[in-house]
Amino acid sequence: MTEAAGRVGRFYTSARRHPWVLGKVADWKIPLGPYTPAQIAVAVVGGFLLVKTTAWWSWMGPVPIAAWLLTIWAVRRPKIRGRAPMQAALGWVVLGWQPRGGRIGGRAARDRSPHPLLGGFTIEDAPALAAAVTPSRAAAHRPRRAPRPGPAVRDHAEPTAPTAPVRPVSGVQQLLALAGQSGGAR
């Protein structure tokens, strides 16, 4: 029982700390390797370009080949903002592939197409309460104009509601009515 209390568990995560490499199997490895995927990509693409453009750079001697080998060596552990170059390139491709408005629920977010908003409104006569309130001083001093005869004169009379004296409802309306009866404010 004392052995169970003294047991220690250990976890080794060194495999996660090493970069993904190609060309290493057990104790055997490619000469000057192992190589990262970025190094293999630079070697293949650069070798292809050097072979196809030999006529352009042949006058420089071994300088382009040395630059190619130096580039292969330089990309062994590069970081672009803490990421490997292949992951960074994939991130740029995915960013370019995203829709401009982003995504909502996994689907492309799009604005709805515009459509006309149809509707109407009706202007009704003012309530009788507003007509019973005394006009303001500016309205009292304005001269009344005679109505202009319109081109279409109506022959029939419209029915109107009987006008009954309306009493003020709110306290402010009562004060205004008292002020109007006494000849204005003092």
URCORRA-V932501 format. One record per residue. SS is DSSP state (h for helix, s for strand, l for the rest). PSI is psi in whole degrees, -180 to 180 (NA if undefined). OMEGA is omega in whole degrees, 0 to 359 (999 if undefined). Layout:
ss=SS psi=PSI omega=OMEGA
ss=SS psi=PSI omega=OMEGA
This chain:
ss=l psi=-28 omega=180
ss=h psi=-25 omega=179
ss=h psi=-37 omega=181
ss=h psi=-34 omega=180
ss=h psi=-23 omega=183
ss=l psi=8 omega=181
ss=l psi=143 omega=180
ss=l psi=130 omega=176
ss=l psi=137 omega=181
ss=l psi=143 omega=179
ss=l psi=130 omega=180
ss=l psi=119 omega=182
ss=l psi=25 omega=182
ss=h psi=-27 omega=179
ss=h psi=-30 omega=179
ss=h psi=-21 omega=183
ss=h psi=-18 omega=180
ss=l psi=142 omega=179
ss=l psi=157 omega=176
ss=l psi=122 omega=185
ss=s psi=156 omega=177
ss=s psi=141 omega=176
ss=l psi=16 omega=178
ss=s psi=118 omega=177
ss=s psi=113 omega=182
ss=l psi=-115 omega=181
ss=l psi=-8 omega=181
ss=s psi=142 omega=176
ss=s psi=157 omega=177
ss=l psi=144 omega=179
ss=l psi=136 omega=182
ss=l psi=12 omega=181
ss=l psi=-167 omega=3
ss=l psi=161 omega=185
ss=s psi=146 omega=176
ss=s psi=163 omega=177
ss=h psi=-33 omega=178
ss=h psi=-40 omega=179
ss=h psi=-40 omega=180
ss=h psi=-40 omega=179
ss=h psi=-44 omega=179
ss=h psi=-38 omega=180
ss=h psi=-45 omega=183
ss=h psi=-51 omega=183
ss=h psi=-44 omega=180
ss=h psi=-41 omega=177
ss=h psi=-41 omega=178
ss=h psi=-45 omega=180
ss=h psi=-39 omega=179
ss=h psi=-40 omega=180
ss=h psi=-42 omega=183
ss=h psi=-24 omega=184
ss=l psi=29 omega=181
ss=h psi=-37 omega=182
ss=h psi=-29 omega=182
ss=h psi=-36 omega=187
ss=h psi=1 omega=185
ss=h psi=-27 omega=180
ss=h psi=-16 omega=181
ss=h psi=-6 omega=178
ss=l psi=-139 omega=185
ss=l psi=4 omega=184
ss=h psi=-48 omega=179
ss=h psi=-36 omega=179
ss=h psi=-40 omega=177
ss=h psi=-38 omega=178
ss=h psi=-38 omega=177
ss=h psi=-47 omega=178
ss=h psi=-39 omega=178
ss=h psi=-37 omega=178
ss=h psi=-40 omega=177
ss=h psi=-43 omega=179
ss=h psi=-37 omega=185
ss=h psi=-28 omega=183
ss=l psi=17 omega=183
ss=l psi=-37 omega=177
ss=l psi=51 omega=179
ss=l psi=156 omega=177
ss=l psi=136 omega=174
ss=s psi=103 omega=185
ss=l psi=44 omega=176
ss=l psi=9 omega=181
ss=s psi=152 omega=176
ss=l psi=152 omega=184
ss=h psi=-36 omega=180
ss=h psi=-41 omega=178
ss=h psi=-39 omega=179
ss=h psi=-42 omega=178
ss=h psi=-41 omega=177
ss=h psi=-37 omega=177
ss=h psi=-40 omega=178
ss=h psi=-39 omega=179
ss=h psi=-45 omega=180
ss=h psi=-38 omega=178
ss=h psi=-42 omega=178
ss=h psi=-25 omega=182
ss=h psi=-20 omega=183
ss=l psi=148 omega=175
ss=l psi=153 omega=185
ss=l psi=-38 omega=181
ss=l psi=-2 omega=181
ss=l psi=-166 omega=182
ss=s psi=146 omega=174
ss=s psi=117 omega=180
ss=l psi=31 omega=180
ss=l psi=-6 omega=180
ss=s psi=154 omega=181
ss=s psi=132 omega=178
ss=l psi=124 omega=181
ss=l psi=149 omega=175
ss=l psi=147 omega=177
ss=l psi=149 omega=181
ss=l psi=143 omega=181
ss=l psi=147 omega=176
ss=l psi=149 omega=183
ss=l psi=142 omega=177
ss=l psi=110 omega=184
ss=l psi=142 omega=179
ss=l psi=-178 omega=180
ss=l psi=174 omega=178
ss=l psi=161 omega=182
ss=l psi=133 omega=176
ss=l psi=121 omega=181
ss=l psi=166 omega=177
ss=l psi=154 omega=178
ss=l psi=150 omega=179
ss=l psi=159 omega=183
ss=h psi=-25 omega=180
ss=h psi=-39 omega=181
ss=h psi=-31 omega=180
ss=h psi=-28 omega=182
ss=h psi=-21 omega=180
ss=l psi=139 omega=182
ss=l psi=144 omega=180
ss=l psi=158 omega=180
ss=l psi=170 omega=182
ss=h psi=-38 omega=180
ss=h psi=-39 omega=180
ss=h psi=-31 omega=181
ss=h psi=-30 omega=181
ss=h psi=-11 omega=180
ss=l psi=133 omega=177
ss=l psi=143 omega=180
ss=l psi=137 omega=178
ss=l psi=151 omega=176
ss=l psi=139 omega=180
ss=l psi=140 omega=179
ss=l psi=137 omega=177
ss=l psi=131 omega=180
ss=l psi=166 omega=180
ss=l psi=-32 omega=180
ss=l psi=108 omega=180
ss=l psi=134 omega=181
ss=l psi=136 omega=180
ss=l psi=-26 omega=183
ss=l psi=150 omega=181
ss=l psi=137 omega=179
ss=l psi=142 omega=178
ss=l psi=137 omega=179
ss=l psi=153 omega=179
ss=l psi=144 omega=178
ss=l psi=135 omega=181
ss=l psi=118 omega=177
ss=l psi=149 omega=179
ss=l psi=131 omega=182
ss=l psi=131 omega=180
ss=l psi=148 omega=177
ss=l psi=143 omega=184
ss=l psi=-50 omega=184
ss=l psi=169 omega=179
ss=h psi=-37 omega=180
ss=h psi=-42 omega=179
ss=h psi=-36 omega=177
ss=h psi=-42 omega=178
ss=h psi=-40 omega=178
ss=h psi=-39 omega=178
ss=h psi=-42 omega=178
ss=h psi=-39 omega=179
ss=h psi=-36 omega=179
ss=h psi=-35 omega=181
ss=h psi=-35 omega=183
ss=l psi=1 omega=176
ss=l psi=21 omega=175
ss=l psi=178 omega=181
ss=l psi=149 omega=180
ss=l psi=NA omega=999
